[in-house]
Amino acid sequence: MKHRKRLVVGGIVLFAAAAGTGVGVAVAGGDDGDAAATGPGADKATAAALAHVPGTANSVERDSENGATWEVEVTRADGGTVDVRLDDAYGLVVVEGDDENGDS
């Protein structure tokens, strides 16, 4: 009975480790702009982006363009949409027009 219990616990630990690795890979591999980021880091990125470009945040993603760590898509008061790229300390890297919407 002790052997079976050890196998079950070991299997749970192995599954949890594999699941954690999968999540880490998904977050680290989310540079293509398809995966939305959530959590405290994404909340900080949103606040920082809106401090630089007032408006409404549409999405937050992990990013690697231009040396950035975060990309926040913001719709400005005039209706234009921009991508605000931030570094790992939530400092501004660049503000670019959102090419997907044809804005500049």
Backbone as JSON, one array per atom type, in Angstrom:
{
  "sequence": "MKHRKRLVVGGIVLFAAAAGTGVGVAVAGGDDGDAAATGPGADKATAAALAHVPGTANSVERDSENGATWEVEVTRADGGTVDVRLDDAYGLVVVEGDDENGDS",
  "N": [[0.82, -1.19, 0.0], [1.99, 1.24, 0.74], [3.76, 1.6, -1.32], [2.09, 2.04, -3.55], [0.86, 4.43, -2.79], [3.06, 6.13, -2.79], [3.65, 6.11, -5.52], [1.37, 7.37, -6.57], [1.52, 9.93, -5.37], [4.01, 10.69, -6.4], [3.35, 10.73, -9.12], [1.5, 12.83, -9.18], [3.13, 14.98, -8.43], [4.93, 14.95, -10.6], [3.15, 15.49, -12.71], [2.27, 18.07, -11.96], [4.67, 19.46, -12.17], [5.18, 19.2, -14.91], [2.96, 20.54, -15.93], [3.44, 23.1, -14.94], [5.79, 23.7, -16.33], [4.8, 23.73, -18.92], [3.13, 25.98, -18.8], [5.04, 27.94, -18.34], [6.47, 27.83, -20.74], [4.47, 28.58, -22.52], [4.01, 31.25, -21.75], [6.55, 32.37, -22.08], [6.86, 31.89, -24.76], [5.02, 33.52, -25.94], [5.51, 35.63, -27.77], [4.52, 36.27, -30.24], [2.31, 37.83, -30.34], [-0.2, 36.73, -30.06], [-1.15, 35.64, -27.69], [-2.87, 36.6, -24.87], [-1.79, 38.33, -21.97], [-2.08, 37.94, -18.44], [-2.63, 38.76, -14.96], [-0.68, 40.07, -12.14], [1.64, 41.32, -13.27], [0.79, 41.97, -15.86], [-1.23, 43.75, -15.19], [0.28, 45.84, -14.07], [1.72, 46.58, -16.33], [-0.36, 47.54, -17.95], [-1.24, 49.78, -16.44], [1.1, 51.35, -16.54], [1.37, 51.78, -19.3], [-0.96, 53.25, -19.85], [-0.38, 55.51, -18.4], [1.5, 56.69, -20.01], [0.22, 56.9, -22.49], [-2.78, 58.13, -22.58], [-6.01, 56.64, -22.52], [-7.89, 53.78, -23.53], [-7.1, 50.57, -22.54], [-6.78, 47.81, -24.6], [-5.65, 45.27, -24.9], [-3.14, 43.15, -23.45], [0.08, 41.9, -23.85], [2.87, 39.63, -23.79], [6.03, 40.57, -25.08], [8.69, 40.97, -27.48], [9.7, 42.67, -29.29], [11.73, 45.37, -30.36], [13.27, 45.31, -28.04], [11.51, 45.17, -25.98], [9.42, 44.03, -23.22], [6.77, 43.93, -22.63], [3.68, 44.5, -24.35], [1.16, 46.76, -24.84], [-1.93, 47.33, -26.15], [-3.48, 50.3, -26.94], [-6.34, 52.31, -27.19], [-6.63, 55.53, -28.12], [-8.09, 58.71, -27.06], [-8.85, 60.03, -29.38], [-9.59, 58.0, -31.01], [-7.67, 56.6, -32.41], [-5.45, 53.79, -32.54], [-2.73, 52.49, -30.73], [0.35, 50.69, -30.15], [1.85, 50.24, -27.14], [4.97, 49.75, -26.05], [6.81, 48.27, -23.46], [9.56, 47.98, -21.13], [11.13, 45.45, -18.98], [10.96, 46.66, -16.52], [8.76, 48.16, -16.69], [9.13, 50.53, -18.01], [8.91, 52.98, -20.63], [9.45, 51.9, -23.92], [8.81, 52.22, -26.67], [6.27, 53.85, -28.63], [4.04, 52.81, -30.98], [2.18, 52.97, -34.04], [-0.69, 50.94, -34.49], [-0.41, 48.55, -36.71], [-2.15, 46.54, -37.53], [-4.68, 47.59, -37.47], [-4.45, 49.63, -39.21], [-3.75, 52.09, -38.22], [-1.75, 54.93, -37.27]],
  "CA": [[0.0, 0.0, 0.0], [2.86, 2.4, 0.78], [4.35, 1.75, -2.65], [1.07, 2.63, -4.42], [0.69, 5.81, -2.36], [4.24, 6.84, -3.26], [3.49, 6.27, -6.96], [0.33, 8.37, -6.8], [2.09, 11.22, -5.01], [5.04, 10.98, -7.4], [2.67, 11.08, -10.37], [0.93, 14.17, -9.02], [4.25, 15.92, -8.47], [5.41, 14.97, -11.97], [2.13, 16.19, -13.5], [2.32, 19.49, -11.6], [5.9, 20.02, -12.74], [4.99, 19.28, -16.35], [1.99, 21.61, -16.17], [4.14, 24.36, -14.69], [6.7, 23.92, -17.45], [3.97, 24.1, -20.07], [2.7, 27.35, -18.63], [6.23, 28.77, -18.55], [6.76, 27.86, -22.16], [3.43, 29.37, -23.18], [4.23, 32.65, -21.46], [7.8, 32.78, -22.71], [6.72, 31.79, -26.2], [3.93, 34.37, -26.38], [6.04, 36.82, -28.4], [3.96, 36.49, -31.55], [1.18, 38.73, -30.24], [-1.45, 36.01, -30.08], [-1.58, 35.21, -26.37], [-3.07, 37.68, -23.91], [-1.16, 38.14, -20.67], [-2.92, 38.31, -17.31], [-1.96, 38.71, -13.68], [-0.15, 41.33, -11.6], [2.56, 41.95, -14.22], [-0.02, 42.55, -16.93], [-1.9, 44.91, -14.6], [1.29, 46.91, -13.97], [2.0, 47.02, -17.69], [-1.5, 48.33, -18.38], [-1.18, 51.07, -15.75], [2.25, 52.1, -17.06], [1.07, 52.19, -20.67], [-1.97, 54.3, -19.81], [0.27, 56.72, -17.89], [2.2, 57.27, -21.15], [-0.75, 57.18, -23.55], [-4.14, 58.04, -22.01], [-7.02, 56.01, -23.37], [-8.44, 52.52, -23.05], [-6.26, 49.41, -22.88], [-7.55, 46.75, -25.25], [-5.02, 43.98, -24.68], [-1.78, 43.14, -22.91], [0.78, 40.7, -24.3], [4.32, 39.58, -23.65], [6.56, 41.02, -26.35], [10.14, 41.03, -27.54], [10.08, 43.62, -30.33], [12.42, 46.59, -29.94], [13.81, 45.16, -26.7], [10.42, 45.29, -25.0], [8.94, 42.86, -22.5], [5.32, 44.02, -22.64], [3.01, 45.31, -25.37], [-0.22, 47.09, -24.46], [-2.65, 48.03, -27.21], [-4.28, 51.36, -26.33], [-7.13, 53.18, -28.05], [-6.57, 56.91, -27.63], [-9.36, 59.44, -27.05], [-9.2, 60.4, -30.76], [-9.99, 56.79, -31.7], [-6.5, 55.91, -32.95], [-4.93, 52.7, -31.72], [-1.27, 52.37, -30.73], [0.97, 49.67, -29.32], [2.8, 50.82, -26.2], [5.91, 48.7, -25.66], [7.45, 48.56, -22.18], [10.62, 47.05, -20.75], [10.79, 44.6, -17.85], [10.71, 47.51, -15.36], [7.57, 48.91, -17.09], [9.53, 51.81, -18.6], [8.53, 53.1, -22.03], [10.43, 51.58, -24.96], [8.36, 52.9, -27.89], [4.84, 53.87, -28.96], [3.93, 52.63, -32.42], [0.85, 52.78, -34.58], [-1.08, 49.53, -34.57], [-0.53, 48.25, -38.13], [-3.26, 45.63, -37.8], [-5.87, 48.41, -37.65], [-4.15, 50.67, -40.16], [-3.54, 53.35, -37.53], [-0.35, 55.3, -37.1]],
  "C": [[0.87, 1.26, 0.0], [3.46, 2.67, -0.6], [3.36, 2.43, -3.61], [0.88, 4.1, -4.07], [1.85, 6.66, -2.86], [4.14, 7.09, -4.76], [2.46, 7.35, -7.29], [0.86, 9.76, -6.5], [3.15, 11.63, -6.02], [4.43, 11.39, -8.73], [2.07, 12.47, -10.31], [2.02, 15.22, -9.1], [4.77, 16.05, -9.9], [4.44, 15.73, -12.86], [2.17, 17.69, -13.23], [3.56, 20.15, -12.2], [5.77, 20.18, -14.25], [4.01, 20.4, -16.7], [2.64, 22.96, -15.97], [5.1, 24.69, -15.81], [5.93, 24.34, -18.67], [3.51, 25.54, -19.98], [3.88, 28.28, -18.87], [6.58, 28.9, -20.01], [5.73, 28.7, -22.89], [3.64, 30.86, -22.95], [5.48, 33.14, -22.16], [7.67, 32.77, -24.22], [5.63, 32.68, -26.76], [4.38, 35.64, -27.06], [5.37, 37.15, -29.73], [2.7, 37.35, -31.52], [-0.16, 38.03, -30.22], [-2.0, 35.69, -28.7], [-1.68, 36.4, -25.42], [-2.4, 37.33, -22.58], [-2.13, 38.6, -19.59], [-2.08, 38.27, -16.04], [-1.4, 40.06, -13.27], [0.8, 42.06, -12.56], [1.81, 42.63, -15.35], [-0.77, 43.79, -16.43], [-0.95, 46.09, -14.48], [1.62, 47.46, -15.35], [0.88, 47.9, -18.22], [-1.46, 49.72, -17.75], [-0.05, 51.94, -16.3], [1.96, 52.62, -18.47], [0.07, 53.34, -20.68], [-1.43, 55.6, -19.21], [1.01, 57.44, -19.03], [1.25, 57.7, -22.26], [-2.15, 57.01, -22.96], [-5.12, 57.44, -23.02], [-7.56, 54.77, -22.71], [-7.52, 51.39, -23.5], [-7.14, 48.31, -23.43], [-6.98, 45.37, -24.97], [-3.62, 44.18, -24.14], [-1.14, 41.83, -23.32], [2.24, 40.78, -23.9], [4.89, 39.88, -25.03], [8.08, 40.99, -26.32], [10.62, 42.0, -28.61], [10.72, 44.86, -29.72], [12.98, 46.51, -28.53], [12.76, 45.25, -25.61], [10.14, 43.95, -24.32], [7.42, 42.77, -22.57], [4.84, 44.85, -23.83], [1.57, 45.51, -24.92], [-0.84, 47.85, -25.63], [-3.6, 49.02, -26.55], [-5.04, 52.1, -27.41], [-7.16, 54.54, -27.4], [-7.95, 57.55, -27.7], [-9.8, 59.82, -28.46], [-9.6, 59.18, -31.6], [-8.85, 56.01, -32.32], [-6.0, 54.85, -31.99], [-3.42, 52.62, -31.87], [-0.86, 51.19, -29.88], [2.0, 50.37, -28.45], [3.69, 49.67, -25.73], [6.7, 49.17, -24.44], [8.55, 47.55, -21.9], [10.21, 46.27, -19.5], [10.57, 45.37, -16.55], [9.52, 48.44, -15.63], [7.89, 50.33, -17.57], [9.19, 51.8, -20.09], [9.7, 52.77, -22.95], [10.07, 52.35, -26.22], [6.83, 52.87, -27.96], [4.76, 53.82, -30.47], [2.47, 52.53, -32.82], [0.55, 51.3, -34.7], [-1.37, 49.2, -36.03], [-1.72, 47.38, -38.47], [-4.54, 46.42, -38.08], [-5.66, 49.54, -38.65], [-3.92, 52.03, -39.53], [-2.06, 53.66, -37.49], [-0.2, 56.29, -35.98]]
}
